[in-house]
Amino acid sequence: MTQIEINKLLYEAAVAPQLDTELIEEIINEGADPLGQYNTDEEFVLEALFSDGQDREFAKRLPLLVEVFLKHGMDIEKSEWNVLHCLTWVRDEYGIQTLKNILDAGISASYAESFTVELIGDILMFEAGHYDSNTSFNDYTWSYSMEYAIKMILLIASYEQIFHSSRYIRELVCAKIEDADQLSRFRRWDDYQCEYTFNESIIVSPSGEKIRNIRGKARAREIGSNMEIRELQLIGILDTDYTGRPVNNCDT
């Protein structure tokens, strides 16, 4: 049996109507690779599962699947494709639980930062960028997806090693090195809700190019008391000082 064939068995077991984790473990022990290709179209097992996770019912099994894969030694940073980029498709409580399982297993600050950049890109360049007068800003699906993208950023910031190592993430959550302890509460994503606003401007690059720039503000508020517990600046790579890092504008 080829590697692609055994990987295909793993994918088929993962999407079966009745999830059998013992069978999945047996297939992994036989040599299946969750990060590997499972067909001749260069599609990868976990990439396809995250894509399937855009269906909320299927997404329910993603945290358990990833937990099993990690238990058997999956190292996403050794993958030839960007694993966490694909997780941006699953912006709900199952996506955030899946992300937590990956963060608990340990990833580098640079890898976490690259995922955060992808989230910000989705928020600013796609979600907010495609908002127009014909789209309800309070549309439930859009709003739900946005909130969980923001919660993913706060979850990443709650891991001290990542927080200390990434100036970009600290800037996003309007925090300084000494604020690390305050971020631990964001491991409990059901304890707070997020609100956000956006504005658009034109910035001029050093070469004189005019660029459409969307940026936003977000606030996390404690459920029950409605007390504000954290402000975020939703800034993209374009909204920088051209050193590749965001401008700190939390107070503006």
N, C-alpha and C positions, 0 to 999 in steps of 0.2 A: 504494500500500500504506500502510495506516495505521500509526501508531506501535505500537499494540497488536499488529497482525499481524506486524510485523517482530520485535517482542520475542518473540512466540510462536515464530517460527522459531529464535530464539536459544535459548529454553528447550528446544525439541525437539532441537536439535543437541547441547545439553549433556547430555541424558538418553539420547541414542541408544546402542544397544548397543556400537557402536564409536565411541569418542571421536575426533573429527577437529578438532584445534585450529585448523588452517588454515581450515576451513569456519567455525568460530566467529569467527575474526578477520575473515573476509570479511563475515559478517553484521553484526558490530560496525561495520566500516568503512562499511557501507551505512546505518548510523544506529541500530542496535539499542542499547538501554540495559539493561545488566544489573540496574539498580536500578528499572527501569520496570515498569509493569503489563503483563501478557501475556494477560489475559482480562478479560471483563466482570464478573467476580466480585471485582475489586480485589485480585487476587493478583499478586505481584511476582516477577520472574524469580529473583533470588538468594534471596529469602525461601523460594520453593518448593524451590530446590536445597538449602538448608540443612535444610528439612523432610525432603526425600528422603534427606539425609545421616544420618538416624536409622537407616537401613539401612547397616550397616557396609561392605558391599561397594560400595555407591554412594559412600560417604564417601571412598573412596580417591581419587576424582577431584577432590574439592573443592579441595585445595591448588593443583592445576594450573589449574583453572578460575578461581579467584580471582586467581592470578598473571597469567593472560591478561587478565582484566578490569582489573586494576590497571595493567598495561602499557599498556592503551588508555585510561587516564585516569579510571578509576572513582574517585570520591571519596565514600566512604560517609557522610561527615558532611553532605553535601548532599542525602541521601536524605530523602524524606517519611516513611519508616518506619524503625524502629530496627534497623539491620542486625545489629549485634553481639548484640542481645537474641536474635535467632533463632539465632545461632551457639551459644547455650547448649544447644541441642538436640543438638549434635554433640560429646559429651564423650568423645573417644578420641584416639589419636595423630594422626588425620587432622584432627580439629577443632583440635587445638593447633598443628599445622603451618599450617593455614589462618589461625589467629589470628596466628601469627608473620609470615606473609606480609603481613598487614594492618598489623601493628605496624612492620614494616620499612619499609613504604611511608610511614608516618607518620600518627598521629592525635593529637588533642589530649588533654591529661591529663584534661580534664573528660569527654570521650567515653569514654576508657578507664575512668575511675572509675565512670561510669554502668553500664558493662558489668560491672564488678566487683560493684557493688551487686546486679545481676541474678543473678550467680553465687551470691553469698552468700544471696540470697533463695531461690534454688532449693535450696541446700544445707540451710539452716536451716528454712525454712517448708514445703518440700515433701519433700525427701529425709528429713531427720531427723524432721520433723514427722509423717510418715506411718509411721515405724517403730513397730511394736508387737510384742507377745509372739508374734504369729503370723508375723512376718517374720524370717527369719534375718539377723542383723546381718552375717554373713559371706557373704551371698549374693554370688556372683561378679559378676553384672551390676551390682548396686547398688554394690558396693565399687569396681568398675572405674570406673564413672561418677563416683563421689565423688572418687576419686583424681585423675582428670583435671580435674575442676572446680578442685581445689586447685592442681594444676600450672598451670592457666591463670592463676590469681591470681599465682603466683610468676613466671610468664613476664612478665606485665604489669609487675610490680614490677622486673624486670630492666632495663627501659628507663629510663635515667637521667632524661630530661626528665620522664617521667611520675612517677617515684619522687620527684623533687625537688618537683614541683608538687602532689602529692596527699598531704595529711596522712592521709586515710582509708586509702589503700593502705599507707602506712608503718606505720600502727597495726595493720593486718591482719597484716603480716609481722614485727611486733615489731622494727622497725628505726628508726634515727635517720638524719638527713641524711648524716652522715659514714660510714654503712654502705653507701653506694651500690655501691661496688666489690664487696662481698661477694655482691650479688644477681646479678651477671653470669653466674654458673655455672648459673643456672636457665634459661638458653637451651638447655641440654642436658638435656632432660626425661627422657631414658632413663638418666641417671646416678644417679638417686635414686628412692626410693619414699616414699610418704606413709602415715602412720597417723593415726588421729583418734578422738576420743571426744566424746560429747555429754552435756549435762545440761539439765534443764528447770526453770524457776522461774516464779513469778508476779511481775511488776513492777507498780507502781502509777504511773500517769501523773500529771502535775500536776493534772489534773482529777479524780483519784480513781478513774479507770477501771483495773480489774485486767486485765492483758494477759498471756497465755501467752507466755513468752519461752524460746526454745531457743538455746543458744550452744554452742560447741565449741572444742576445742583440736586442733591438728594439728601433726605434726612431720615434717620431711623428713629422711630418713636416706640416707646414701650407700650405694649398692649395693656389696656386697663387704665393706666394713669395718663397716657398720651404724652408722657414726658419725653422730650428730645434727648436721645442718648448718644447720637453721633451724626455729624455732618459729613457729606462726601462731596468732592468735586469730580464730576464726570467729564474728564478731559482726555482727548485723544492725542495720538502722537503728533498730529499737526499743531496742536495747541501747546507748543513747547518753546523753550528759549533757544531752539536749534542746536542744542547739545544732546538732544535725544531724551531729555528729561522734562517733565511738566513744570510750568511756572506755578509757584505756590500762590494761589489766589483764594484761599478759603475764606478770607475776610472780606471779599469783594462781592 
